[in-house]
Amino acid sequence: MWNFSLLQIVLIGAGFILLADLAIHLIYAIVALNRFESRPPFRVQPPGLHAPLPEPLSLLTQDRLRLQGGIYLPEDAPLQGVVIFCPETAGPAETATNYAQALLDSGFAVVSFNFRNQAPSESRPGYRSSFWLTENELRDVHAVLDVVHTQPQFQGLPVGLMGVSRGGAAALAAAADRCDVDAVWAQGAFSNHGLATHHVNYFIEAVVGRWGRFIPRWHVAVTIECMLQIAQWRYGARFIRLENALPQLCGRPVQFVSGKKDMYVPPRLTRQLQALIGDAKQPACWEVAGAKHNTERLVARDEYDQRIVEFFQQIVRTSPLRQQTVSLTH
């Protein structure tokens, strides 16, 4: 017969409890991930019938994928800056004019592109693209930035990034990586971890109700981490932890935009991202009354256009090339 000491029995019991707890985390992580993936589809607005046509853009990423996009140049205003537009999930490059038309009218070139795994850009084998921000989307933004900085027509001009939803998160992460981005306009941006935490907690409250407050927060946090790890394996890419990157943007203009009726990415999550930059001089998050996810310009077109032009014009006023030009003309 086996002869176990009391200590051995306690250790064996603790081991079984830990294995059972791990199994619970994994089961709930899979359930949560399946629910998260069955989100309502985002409604991508097609470009207008009379939207301008861009000059074709084709470029290679560092991992040798070819991306397709376009360069929109202002027609009736002198070129004063470049803004790279990062579309939302499933949004084609042509949707840039849905958001950045006022920039074109004010003398900014707008460069847009299709992220990988979205035609006509090439797809990476083994990668399943979704609304999660991964290292792949970050590589794509870096590749576009590299091309813009080598274009003769853009030499010396200030360069900004703007993005919508996942594209906004990609713009923030890319700008945090490099100092050649002068400003970022982030609309409906989110972090993978923050968005997952919000919706998991919302699900717990909806299912368990007031009893949910007895579930330890650390237990929920471990389940979310398990869910994100499983998701990385499913999608075949490493996720970007945006929270770690945001402090690098301190000192540069960053404008967060959120819809007050956004049920996918509530304004509270946007304000949390802004707080992580740690810059008291940043403009307050603009929360658009009546706007849902990615519909801020549809709801408040005139104010949106005025705000975005004024935001990017500040990098023109402070750019060395612009200051040199002004001094020579005087």
N, C-alpha and C positions, 0 to 999 in steps of 0.2 A: 504494500500500500504506500501511496505517496504521503510524505510527512512534511507538511508546509508549516513554517513558522508564521506567527501573526503578521510580521512585517512583510513576508512574501505574499500572504493573502491580500494584504492591503495594496501592495504594488500591483498584483495581478488585477485586482478590482479596479484600481485607478487606470490601468492600461485599457481594460475593457470600456470604461467610461470615456476615455479619450478617443478610442476608436469609434465608439457610438456617436460621440459628439462630432467627430470629423465626418462620419457618414451623413449625419443630419445636415451639416454645412454643405456638403457636396450635393445632396438631394435638393435642398432648397435653392442652392446656387443654380442648378440646372433648371428648376421650375421658374425661378426669377428670370433667367436668361431667355427661356422660351417665351415668357410673357413679354419681356422687353423687346424681343425681336418682332412680336406681332403688333407693334405700334400702328396707329392709323397712318396712312401714307401722307407725306408732306405734299402740299399742292404747289408745284412749281409753275409760276406764271410764264407763259411763252412770251418771247419778245414781241413788241408791237409790229403791226403790219408795215409801218413806215420807218422802222428802226434803220439807222445807217449800217452800211456794210463795212466790215473791217478788212484791212490788209491781212492775207493769210500768214499765220505764224506756225512754224514747225520746229521742234527742238528735241534734243536728247537729254534724258535725265542721267544722273551719275551711274545708275544701274542699267543703262542702255535701253530704256523704253522711249518710244517716240510719242510726244504729246502734240496735239493739234490745238490751235486757238486762233486769235486774231488781234490785230493792233488797230484801235480806233484813234484817228487823229482829228483834232479840231479843224473845222473848215473856215470859220470866220474870226478866229482869235489867235494871237501869237502863242506859240508853245511855251508854257511856263513850268511844267512839271509832268511827272508820270505817276499814274496810280495803277497798280496791279490788282485786278479784281479776281477774288477766289470764290467760285460759285458754291451754292449750297449742294447738299447731297442730291445727285441726279439732275442737277441744274446744268444745262449746256453753257458753253462760253458765251453764246449770244445773249444770255440773260443779263449781261453786264449793262446793257442800255436800260434795263428795267430799274436800275439803281443809280447808275453813274452818268446819265444823260446830261445832268446839270454841270458835271465836271467837264465834259466835252465842250459844252457851250461856253465854258469859262476859260478855255485854253489849256486844259489838261489832256494829255494822251492817256488812253485807257487800254491796258493790255489784259486780255482775258484768255482763258485756256480751259480745256476739258481735263479734269483729273484722270489719272490712269484708271483702267477698267471701265471707262465710259467712252463709247465711240464718239468721234473717230480716233481718239487717242488709243494707244495700244494697251493691252491687258497684261498683267503679270501672272504667269502660271502659278497656281496654288494660292493666290490671294483672292479673298472674297470681300469685295468692297461694300461698306455700309455707312451708317452715320457715325460710327466710331472714328475718332481721329487716330491715325497710326503713323508710323515712321514713313510709310509710303507717300501719304499726302504731303508730309513735310518735305520729302525729297523733291516732290513736284514743284512746290513753291520755291524752293532753293534754286531749282533748275531755271525757272522763269526769271527769277531775280538775276541770276548770272547772265542770262541772255540780254536782259534789259540794260544791265550795266556795261555791256560790250557793244550796244547799238550806237553807231556814230551820231545819229540824230538826237540821242538822249544824253550825250556826254555832258557832265556837269550839272544836269538838272536834278532837283530834289525828287526822291522816289518815295511814294507812300504805298501802303497795302490797305485794301479793304476787302472784307469777306462777310459772307452771310451764313449763319448757322455753323455747320462743320467747317465751311470755308473761313468763317470768322475766327474759329479756334486755330485753324491752320495758319492764318495770317499772324495771329498773336505769337504762336510758337516759333514761326520763322523769324519774325522781327526780333524776338528775344535771343535768337542764335547769332545775330549779326548786327553790326553797327551801321550798315549802309541803307537802312530803312529809316526814314525820317519821321513817319507817323503811321498810326494804324486806326482804321475805322472798323469796329467789330460789332456786327449787328446780329443779335440772337445767338451769340457765341456761348459755348458751354465747355466744361471739362467732362471727360468720360466718367471720372470718379464722382464728381458733384452731381451729374445728371442721374447716374445709377443710384446714388444714395437717396436723392429726392424721391424718385419713383418707387424704390423699394419701401421707403418709409411710408409713402402715400398708400401703397398696397397693403402694408401691415395695418395701418389705421383703418382702411376701408373694410378689411376682412375681420380683424380682431377687435376693432373699436377701442374702448378705453382700457381694455386689458393689455393693449400693446405697450403701455408704459412700463409694464413689469418685465418686458424683454430687455435684457441688458444691451446697451448700445454697442459694447465691444463685440457681443455675439452677432449682432447685425452687421457690424463692420467686417468681421471675419468672413461672413457669408458673401458680402459684396466683393471682397478681395478674391474669394474663390470663383465667383461668377466672372469677374474680369479676367482671371487667369484662364478659365475655360474658354471664354470668348476669344482671347488671343490665339489659343490653339485652334479653335474653329475657323477663325478668319485668316490665319496664316501670317500674322504680322504683330509686331510689338506696338502696344498702345503708347501714346504720348501722355505723360503726366503733366498737364498744363500748369497745375499749381506750382510746380517746381520751377517753371520757366518764367512766370510773370514778374518776379522781382527784378529781372534783368531789363525790364522796360521802364524802370524808374528814371525820370528825367526826360522822357520823350512823350510827345502828345499822343494820347490814346483816348478815343471816343467810343464808349460803349453805348449801344442802342438796344432798347428792349420794348416789346409790346406789353402794355399793362394787362391785356387779356390773353397773353401767351400761356397756354396750358402745357406745352412741351418743355419750354425753358422759361420758367417764371422769373420775373425781374429780380427776385431775391437771389437767385443763383448768379445772375449777372453782377449784382452789387458785390457778391462775395468774391468774384474774380477781380473786380476793380480794386477791392480792398487789399488783395494780395500784392498788387504793384507797390503799395506803400508810398505813394506820392501824393501829398496833400494838395499839390497844385493841379492835379488832373481835373478836367471838367467833370461835373456830375453825370452819372448815367442818364441819358435822355430816355425817359419812359413815355411812350406814345399812347395817349388815351385812346381806347377803342381798338387798338391794333392787336392782332393775333400773331402767331409765329411768322416772321418774314414778311409781314404785310404793312410795315411801318410807312413805307412810301405810298402805298395805295391809300392809306387812311389820311396821311398828312403830307401830301405831295409838295406843296409850296414851302412849308417849313422845313421839310426834309432836304429839299434842294438848296435852300438858303444855308442851312446848317452845314451840309457836307462841303459846299464851296468855301464857306468861311473857315471851316476846319483845315482844309488842305491849303488854302491860301496862306496860312500862317507859316508853313514850311517854305513857301516861295519867298516870303519876306525875310526869312532868316537864313536862306541858303547863301553860301559864299559867292556863287556865281551871280546871283541876283543882286547882291550888294555891290559886287564889282561893276556890274552893268549900270546900276544906278549912279555910282560915283563917277563913271566915265561920261555919263550923259549930263552931268552937272559940272 
